[in-house]
Amino acid sequence: MSAFALILQGAVEVVTNPMTLLYLVVGTFGGIVFGAIPGLTGALGVSLMLPFTFSMEPTQGITTLIGIYVGGVSGGLVASIMLNIPGNAAAICTCFDGSPMAKKGQPFRALSYGITASLIGGLLSGAVLIVAASKLAHFGLLFGSWEYFALGMMGMAVVVALCSDDMVKGFISAIIGMILAMVGMDKLSIVPRFTFGYYQLSNGMSELAVLMGLFALGEIMVQVGGLGKKLETVNTEERRSVIPAKGAFAGLWKTILSSSIIGTFIGVLPGVGQSTAALIAYNQAKNTSNTPEKFGTGHPEGIVAPEAANNAVCGGALIPMLTLGIPGDTITAMLMSGLIVHGLAPGPLLFDNNTEVVGTIYFSYILACILMYVLYILFIRHFIKILTLPMNYLFPVILLMCLVGALTANNRIFDIWIFVAMGFAGYIFHHVGIPLAPMILGYVLGPTVELNFRTAIMANRGDLSSILSHPIAMGLLAMAAIMAFWPVISSWRRQKTQEV
């Protein structure tokens, strides 16, 4: 059956069944709420909702989870822009330019850029999902240990671009992040590392606890000194709408398109995720921009790049899940569990035996992206009120949500202590001038680089030259080298231009 026939079949299933459509709307709205509140994530929302979908029809259950998935990923931009606290790991880069633009009195403009880029990224990856699912999934199978190692190195090259002003502190931050990721049981040798005799650390440190501690609690501790001061009134622009003004996206389409392509490609590769896609897209946008010095000051390109990329991952991650039964990220792994519980086996046979489910997934994903945008237009005015709330009321609520998120991720009290420790570390790093972005990058990509490098070396009996027989890996390493040295090249070109 053709892709068009599949999506048409899914459209009929969703539109003609009011309950299925209602579940999709509720799931998308709930996902946005979960993504917008720091400490709660789309993954947590899907995991909490998953048991309730077991009693639903297969199409209704998967539709609800897809709505939470799409809404949860996009919802992180709200806290990033309003509070400079990422609602989820995927929205870390959105803080870099979204928050400065909001502090300049343009929160609606920042939200407009982020929400619209999220919609476009999601729809473009959805189009790829529908048209070229099986082909892209088979390309993802070409990736082995050397290829994943090279991809991780390309992501690590982002450190150079993000910290071109002070590369030493940037590399220190990245190394600290990699060390934090090494805590726990080594996956290859099954030997505990950096646990210092505490058995609680044998399972490693919860990613959610580390991220929320460094960013949320660290940010709260930095700003707590100003609680007794009179809050300044935020002067917003007169046009209070997230619908883009005429000409607002002029010059941004190239960035949105390239970021969406990056996000879709990253999504096809299992286990890489939205945060990596957002970081790579942000770095790519900065390196290719005519005004890289504006990044970090409230530049529109710095908002649309990560948001288009992290939302495009959603459609890309569904490709290997549907066609090969390989989840692209954590949430698609939960979606796959939902299908299996209903007696549906993701893979090539799903397209032959359960075409109505495939069509429903196609249409539900596209419709969820559109619903996400509509819901933002209808309810975003309520989110803007966050800027006028007294921080002494808001911070305790955020802190409570972070504690709940850290606790429920693995149901371990010890994760709360990790959250607190990371919060104090984030506060210290802020005062000594060590940036947090490279630390998070090292924490997220460090295990990918280390595990795949060691696996490749062991598989080839210590022969480093074996990487030469992997053209994809060599190409990715070449791209990593270009990305690492691009700030130096760009600076040299600007000097030459000024001299002329």
C-alpha positions, 0 to 999 in steps of 0.5 A: 500500500502506498504512503498516501493510501496509508495516511488517508486510511489513518485520517479516516480512522482518526477523524471518524472516531471522536474519542480517538481525536479527543485522546490526541488533543488531550495527549498533545495538551498534556505533553505541552504541560509536562514539557513546559514544567521544569522537572517533568518531561515528555518521557515521564508523561508517556511513562505515566500514561502508558498503563492507561492505554492498555485498556484502549483500542490500539489506535487510540492508545498509540494516538494518545502517546504520540500526542504526549510525545510531540507536545512534550518535546516542544513544551520545553521551549516555554520554560527555556524562554521564560525562566532560562530553565530548560523544560527538558534536555532538548531545550537547553540550547533554546535558553541561549538566545530565547531567554535573552530575547525575552529579557529584552521585552520580547517574550512573544517574539521569542515564543513565536520563533520557537513555536513556528520552528517546532511546527515546521521541523515536526512537519518536515520530519513527518513528510520524510517519515511518510515518504522515505521511512524504509529507505532511511531506516536501512541507512541507519543500519549501516552505522556501527561502532566506528560510525557512532564514535565519529558521530559523537566526536562530531557532537563534541566538536560543538564545544569549540564553537560554543566556547570560542571566547574561552576554549580552556574553560569550555574544555574543562567543562566538557571533561567534567561532564564526561567524568560525570557520565562515567560514574557507575558500572562500566558497560564493557568490563562490568567494573564500578567506576568513580563510585567511591564505595557507594553502592547507590552510584553503581547504577550511575547518576540519573540524567534528569537529576543531573540536568535539573540540578545543574540548570534548574537548582543552579539557576534558582540559587543564582537568582535567589539573592535578588528575591528581596529586591523589587522586581522590574516590570517587563515591557513586552512588545505591543503585538501580543501574539505568537503568530509570526509577523509578516517578514519575521522569518526572512533569512531564517528558512535556510537555518530552519531547513538545515536544522530540520534535516539534521534533526531527522537524520539524528532521529533515524539513528537509535539512541542519539536523541533530541539534545544532541540534535539541538546542539549540533543544529545550534552549532551549525547555525552559528558556524554558517551565520553571517553574524555569529557574534549575535548568538547568545544575545537573543538572535532569532537563528539561535532559537529556530535552529534547536527547536526545528532540530529537536522536533524533527527528531520525533518524526525521524525516531519513528522511522526505525521503530516502525520499519525495523522495530528499533526505537530511535529514542527513549520515548519511541521505546515506550511507544514500541512497548505500547504496540507490543502490549496490544499484540502488534510487532513493530517491523516490516510485517506491521506494514502488511498485517496492520496497515490501519495502525501504520496509517493512524501513526502517520496521520496522528503525528502530522495532526499532533504537530498542527494541534501543538501549534494551535494549542500554543496560539490559544493558551500561550497568553497564560504562559506569559504571566510567568514573567510577572509572578514573584520569584519567591512564589515561583521558585518553590513550585519549580523546585518541588516539580524538579524534586518530583521529576528526579524522584520518579525517574528511577524511584530512588531517594538517592537521585534527590541527593544527586539533584542537590549536589548538582545544584550546588555544583552549578552555582559554583560553576556559574560564579567561576565562569565555567559554562554549563553547555559543554558540560551537558554536551560531554555528559550526553555524548561522552558515553557514546564516544567512549563505549563505541570507541572501545567496542570498535577497538575490541572488535578489531583487536586493537587495530586503529587503522580499521576505521579507514575502511569505514567511509561514513565514519571518516566523513563524519570525522572530517566534518568534526574537524571542520566544525572544530576549526571553523571559528578560527577560519571564520575569524581569519576570514573576517580579519581579511575582509576588514583589511581589504 
